[in-house]
């Protein structure tokens, strides 16, 4: 009788305990995923070492060391906030973005069609380019650092901006919905020590802006013509045009019809130089270098 009465109480405690453990595990996992591969990772090791020293000082009754660590502990909390401010801001931004995406509508205009076509052109011609697509977090600070355009996004405009002889080809283009907000924008460079030394300024700027915000950065290398995409502080390199279109479709949550992808053509079409009037219609038919 007593055991039967105690069983529901034990079951309730077990359920709450399991939920508590799961929530803590999720928080730890999200935190480790956030700092993995960033400059915060080695700092986290240093913080863990400090915590271990404090524990050993308390355990071994090392009074002087214990007093020193106890005195510094309140300041360490504020120091951690300053040191990890980028990671904390990124985590809060991701949380806000997920909440916004849950209640957002599907009225956002597809913007990646012209970006993919322009990336294909830049890759063929080995023209360096950096295109940043704004999502939930505004990029007004970086827009003000460049030349304001507020022009409708189009393949022709992107090709004109990043033409090597154009005055706006240096810097980044920032896209807001279906409009180009500004060109020749300055972006923060990533200081992540884990990044490859082969990455140049353009790639580090793309990673830096995605570390600070939830934006998407498309990069075309001027040296090799390879296409890369940066999201959430990480970069995917050596993408094909089809893969770039798939990634943009996934990240912007839009469907990408297969017929819009650039396709190979007959040799006679390759030898002909397209006229200015038909350039936009024939751009999807230009052959890729990787074929």
Buried (B, 14 or more C-beta within 10 A) or exposed (E): EEEEEEEEEEEEEEEEEEEEEEEEEEEEEEBEEBBEEBBBBEBBEEBEEBEEBBEEBEEEEBEEBBEBBEEEEEEBEEEBEEBBEBBBBBBEBBEEBEEEEEEEEEEEEBBBBBBBBBBBBBBBBBBBBBBBBBBBBEBEEBBEBBEEBEEEBBBBBBBEBBEEEEEBBBBBBBBBEEBBBBBBBBBBBBEBEEBEEEBEEBBBBBBBBBBBBBBBBBBBBBEEBBBBBBBBBBBEBEBBBBEBBBBBBEBBEBEBEEEBBBBEBEEEEEEEEBEEEEBBEEBBBBBBEEE
